[in-house]
C-alpha cells in the first residue's frame, strides 16, 4: 500500500546510490546476425517455412534432410539465421526455450484463501530482454481456448519520476505456433509469461521459444550456485536482474547485486524465502497445506522508499545497500526487515475475518512481528505494549476527544473514564495502529508460552472457514458495521483456546457501547449496542455450559493482560 504507517524511514538518511546502467555486452555471433527491420509479418508463410526446416513445433531441431543449401534458400531471414545456428551447433537454448506451468491467478488465490490479490503476475521469468520492434515467439502445448501472454516490464525506469510509482508494461497475446509481436514503447524491458488461471490444474504446461530478444538470464536458487550468480551478473545485458526461489522473486539492479551480494545469490534469496515462509507458518498455510506455486514479487522502484501495489513489494533504488545485502537484511536492519514483512503481511491479511475496518495497518503486523522475531530483532512493539496498558488498564486517555465518535454522530465525543462510565471508555479502535495490535499480539505471547504454539495458525484456519460455520457473515455489509466480524473473531479464539476470552477483550475496549465512523482505506462504522453485547455475552456463557470453553481464572486473565514476549 502506498501509505505506510511504519515509516521510521522518515528519520533516517539514505545515501543516494547512483544506479549505473549495465554496460552493453558484446553480442555473440548469433545475436549479431539477428536484425529484424524486414521481418515477415505473414504468420502462415513463416509456419510453412518452419515446417520445411524444423523437426519440432518449437523450432529447436532441424529436419534430417535440411542442409546448407536448403537453409540458404530460406526466405525468412530470422528463421534462416536460427537454422544456421542450429546446423553449426552454435545455438544455446538456455533461457530462450523454457516450460511454464499454470498457476493460480492472484484473484483466484485471493478468493480461495480469503486474502487480497497481491501475489505476483511476473513470476514466470524468461530471462529475455525485448527491445522496441518486432519479435518472434514460438509456443507449443497451449490448451485450446486458454490464454497465454507475454508481459514486457519496464523495470529500469530512473526517469519515471516521483509521481508515478507503477510498473509499466506491454502485454501481447500468444497462440500455439509462431507469434509475431511488435513492441511499440520506446523502452526496453524484461519478458515474463502471463499464464494464470482460476483452475490451473485444468491447464497444460506450455513450452515457449524466444527466437528473438537478448538473453539476460535469471538465477534460480534451487538449481544455480553462487558461482553461477557471479557469472550471470557479469553477463547481464539489462540493468535489472531476476532471481527466484520457491516463494520469492526479486528484480534488483545488477550493479547493486554485484556490490552488495557478490557470491551470495543463494543467501540473498534465502533471506526473503525465510520471511515469506514464516508468514506461511503463522497464517496456517503450512499446517493446513494451503501453499501453492504462487510467489511474492519484490522489485526496485525509482519513486518512493517502500510500498506495496498490485504488482508486489517495491524498494527505492537508494535502499539497495540495505535490502540487497543478505547479511544486512538478516541481522543489521530491523526496519528493512519489518518493512518487507509488513508489506507481505498486507498480501496475507485475512479478508475480512482478521482485517475488518480498522485493522488495515494492524492485523498485517501479526505477520510482521512474527518475521522480525524469528530473525532475532528486538521487539519494536515494547513501547506500544506500555502505552496500550496505560490507555486501557490505567485509563490514561480519559478526558480526550475522539474524532471517530464525533464522525459517528455521538453527542459526546469525550472519552470517559472506566471508573466513571466503562461503556464510554476508550475502545481499541480509538488508539494508534501499534497499540491496536497489542491485544492481538499478547494472545501470541501468552499461548505460545502456555502450551499452544499453533494458536494463530489454527485461528487463521478457523477464520478462513468462518462462512462455513456462520454463513450469515457472507452477506453482511462489511463497512456498515464491523462488530459482527469482531465478535466472530473473539468467539473463534475462545473456542480454540478452550477459554472464554470475553473478559480479556473487554479489558482492551472491544465491548464499548459506541458509534464510531472512521477511515481505513475506505469508510467504516462500528456500532455496538447494549443488546448486541448482552446477546454475545450470553452466547459465550452458553458455550461454557456446553463445556466447549471454560471461564478464565483471575490468574489466567491477569497473565493474558500483561503477557510479554519471552526474553
Secondary structure, DSSP 8 states (H G I E B T S, - for coil): --S-TT-GGGG-----------------HHHHT---TT----HHHHHHHHHHHBSSTTS-SB-TT--HHHHHT-S-HHHHHHHHHHHTT----BTTEEEE--EE-HHHHHHHHT--S-S-S--SEEEEEE-SEEEEEEEE---TT--EEEEEE----TTS-TT--S--EEEEEE-SEEEEEEE-SSS-EEEEEE-EESSGGGS--EEEEESSSEE--EEETTT--HHHHHHHHHH--SSEEEEE-SSEEEEEEHHHHHHH-TT-HHHHHHHHHHHHHHHHHHTTTTTTT---S--EEEEEESS-SEEEETTEEEEEGGGHHHHS-HHIIIII-HHHHHHHHHHHHHHT--TTTT--TT-TTTTHHHHHHHHHHHTT---TTHHHHHHHHHHHHS-TTTT-B-HHHHHTT-S--B---HHHHGGGS--GGGS-HHHHHHHHHHHHHHHHTTT-TTHHHHHHHHHHTHHHH-GGGGGS-TTT--HHHHHHHHHHHHHHHTEE-HHHHHHTTSS---EEEEESSSEEEEE--HHHHHHHHHHHHHHHHTTSSEE--HHHHHHHHT-----
